Amino acid sequence: MRLVIIAVGRMKDGPERVLTVRYLERAAASGKPLGLSGPASIELPESRERSADARKHDEAKAILAQTPEKSILIALDERGKSLSSETFATRISQWRDENRPALTLVIGGADGLDEDVRARADLVLSFSPMTWPHQIVRVMAAEQLYRTTTILSGHPYHRGD
């Protein structure tokens, strides 16, 4: 299964980018023996539309155009469902075992995600009810994909109860 992160907005150079790249590289190395490829990271430009609704709609079109065909789509949204890392890893494993070709995590722009993306999502996931900077959410998404690979492989990185 191919792993993809689609994020609206450009991540600047800095510690968040370094951490994101580090976790993506670790996830790529540890995911390969598990039948997981990537994760690829796709950055989309922020919309220049005038209203928030128009920006979200414009960004939704770009997100859905970049989402691999037949992909599981996970929309990251503070109003979504909270899952433990173990449950998240189990879901990814189940989708992989169902021969789903791809899994895409989506991080919206400053105005959030359009309802079209939320409606298309197989899972609307929340890392927290708090609002986080998009750069931090990218680090968190990349880290959770790496953590998923460690959980599925029994690696000691994840020390949950």
Secondary structure, 3 states (H helix, E strand, C coil): CEEEEEEECCCCCCHHHHHHHHHHHHHHHHHHHHCCEEEEEEEECCCCCCCHHHHHHHHHHHHHHHCCCCCEEEEEEEEEECCCHHHHHHHHHHHHHCCCCEEEEEECECCECCHHHHHHCCEEECCCCCCCCHHHHHHHHHHHHHHHHHHHHCCCCCCCC
